[in-house]
């Protein structure tokens, strides 16, 4: 398990970027934290590092966005889901689970604690906790080590 304390949003973004660089495809990330904990900051930096070139917004009302990545190697898709307003039934009905484990996709689910029963066992859990002011605690469990990542083409 990794544990980080950040004191500004840019530091949280750097942690997200470093984690995104370790993705090779097939991973599912569960992003957990209260309102204002930094989930959107984390998701935006993660997506940007994977290769999403447009602004990332939480898909709160439509539940899921599929982003085609601007690259020729896997992963080719970033799937960003939000369980704040929807539960397991809603996310299953729009096909989120079909992306789990796909070698050409990385899935990030915000408010994942609300749908944990549908997530795969090998889900990477990212918890963000607001510590006051701009300070955050970011813990990451289940992520591949940096040394084990596959080189990018």
C-alpha positions as CSV (number, residue, x, y, z in Angstrom):
1,X,0.0,0.0,0.0
2,X,1.2,3.5,-0.9
3,X,0.4,6.5,1.3
4,X,0.9,10.1,0.3
5,X,0.1,13.4,2.0
6,X,-0.3,16.3,-0.4
7,X,-0.6,20.0,0.4
8,X,-1.8,21.3,-3.0
9,X,-3.9,20.0,-5.9
10,X,-0.8,19.8,-8.1
11,X,0.7,17.2,-5.8
12,X,-2.4,15.1,-6.0
13,X,-2.3,15.4,-9.8
14,X,1.4,14.2,-9.8
15,X,0.4,11.1,-7.8
16,X,-2.4,10.4,-10.3
17,X,0.0,10.9,-13.2
18,X,2.6,8.5,-11.7
19,X,-0.1,5.9,-11.2
20,X,-1.4,6.3,-14.8
21,X,2.1,5.7,-16.2
22,X,1.9,2.2,-14.6
23,X,-1.2,1.2,-16.4
24,X,-0.9,-1.3,-19.2
25,X,-4.6,-2.1,-19.8
26,X,-7.2,-4.2,-18.1
27,X,-7.0,-2.3,-14.8
28,X,-10.0,-1.0,-12.8
29,X,-9.5,1.8,-10.3
30,X,-11.9,2.5,-7.5
31,X,-11.7,6.2,-6.5
32,X,-13.2,6.7,-3.0
33,X,-13.5,9.9,-1.0
34,X,-16.0,12.5,0.3
35,X,-17.0,15.6,-1.6
36,X,-14.1,17.9,-2.0
37,X,-11.5,15.2,-1.3
38,X,-9.8,15.6,-4.7
39,X,-11.4,12.9,-6.8
40,X,-11.9,15.1,-9.9
41,X,-8.4,16.5,-9.7
42,X,-7.1,12.9,-9.5
43,X,-9.3,11.7,-12.4
44,X,-8.3,14.6,-14.6
45,X,-4.6,14.2,-14.1
46,X,-4.9,10.4,-14.5
47,X,-6.8,10.8,-17.8
48,X,-4.5,13.5,-19.1
49,X,-1.5,11.2,-18.5
50,X,-3.2,8.3,-20.3
51,X,-3.7,10.5,-23.3
52,X,-7.1,12.1,-23.0
53,X,-6.7,15.5,-24.7
54,X,-10.0,17.2,-23.8
55,X,-11.3,18.4,-20.5
56,X,-12.4,15.6,-18.2
57,X,-15.6,16.1,-16.2
58,X,-17.2,13.7,-13.7
59,X,-20.0,11.9,-15.5
60,X,-22.4,12.4,-12.6
61,X,-25.6,12.6,-14.5
62,X,-24.8,10.2,-17.4
63,X,-22.8,7.8,-15.3
64,X,-20.0,7.0,-17.8
65,X,-17.8,8.4,-20.5
66,X,-15.6,6.4,-22.9
67,X,-12.6,8.2,-24.1
68,X,-10.5,7.0,-27.1
69,X,-6.9,7.7,-26.3
70,X,-4.6,9.5,-28.7
71,X,-2.1,6.6,-29.0
72,X,-1.3,3.5,-31.0
73,X,-0.6,1.2,-28.1
74,X,-2.7,-0.3,-25.3
75,X,-4.6,0.9,-23.4
76,X,-6.7,2.5,-26.2
77,X,-9.6,3.5,-24.0
78,X,-10.1,5.3,-20.7
79,X,-13.5,4.7,-19.2
80,X,-14.6,7.1,-16.5
81,X,-17.7,6.2,-14.5
82,X,-19.4,8.0,-11.6
83,X,-21.5,6.1,-9.0
84,X,-22.6,9.2,-7.1
85,X,-26.1,9.2,-8.4
86,X,-26.4,5.7,-9.8
87,X,-26.0,2.3,-8.3
88,X,-25.0,-1.2,-9.5
89,X,-28.1,-1.6,-11.6
90,X,-27.6,1.6,-13.5
91,X,-23.9,1.0,-14.1
92,X,-24.6,-2.5,-15.2
93,X,-27.4,-1.4,-17.6
94,X,-25.1,1.0,-19.4
95,X,-22.4,-1.7,-19.9
96,X,-19.7,-0.6,-17.4
97,X,-18.8,-4.2,-16.4
98,X,-18.1,-5.1,-20.0
99,X,-15.0,-2.9,-19.8
100,X,-13.6,-4.7,-16.7
101,X,-10.5,-6.6,-17.5
102,X,-10.4,-5.6,-21.2
103,X,-6.7,-5.3,-22.2
104,X,-7.4,-2.2,-24.3
105,X,-9.1,-0.2,-21.5
106,X,-8.5,1.3,-18.1
107,X,-11.6,2.0,-16.0
108,X,-11.8,4.6,-13.2
109,X,-14.9,4.6,-11.1
110,X,-15.6,7.6,-8.8
111,X,-17.7,7.0,-5.7
112,X,-16.7,3.3,-6.2
113,X,-17.6,2.4,-2.6
114,X,-21.3,2.7,-3.6
115,X,-20.9,-0.1,-6.2
116,X,-18.1,-2.2,-4.8
117,X,-20.1,-5.4,-5.2
118,X,-19.8,-5.2,-9.0
119,X,-16.1,-4.4,-9.1
120,X,-13.5,-7.1,-9.9
121,X,-11.4,-8.6,-7.1
122,X,-8.2,-7.1,-8.4
123,X,-9.5,-3.5,-8.4
124,X,-6.9,-0.9,-7.5
125,X,-8.3,1.2,-4.7
126,X,-7.5,4.9,-4.4
127,X,-8.7,6.6,-1.3
128,X,-8.6,10.4,-0.9
129,X,-9.2,12.0,2.4
130,X,-9.5,15.7,3.1
131,X,-7.3,16.6,6.0
132,X,-8.2,20.3,6.1
133,X,-7.2,23.3,4.0
134,X,-5.5,22.0,0.8
135,X,-4.0,18.9,2.6
136,X,-5.1,15.4,1.4
137,X,-4.2,11.9,2.2
138,X,-4.0,9.6,-0.8
139,X,-3.7,5.9,-0.3
140,X,-3.3,3.4,-3.1
141,X,-3.8,-0.3,-2.7
142,X,-3.4,-3.1,-5.2
143,X,-1.5,-1.1,-7.9
144,X,1.2,-2.7,-9.9
145,X,4.7,-1.6,-8.9
146,X,6.4,0.9,-11.1
147,X,9.2,-1.6,-12.0
148,X,6.7,-4.1,-13.3
149,X,5.1,-1.9,-16.0
150,X,5.4,-2.7,-19.6
151,X,7.4,-0.3,-21.8
152,X,5.3,2.0,-23.9
153,X,5.6,1.9,-27.7
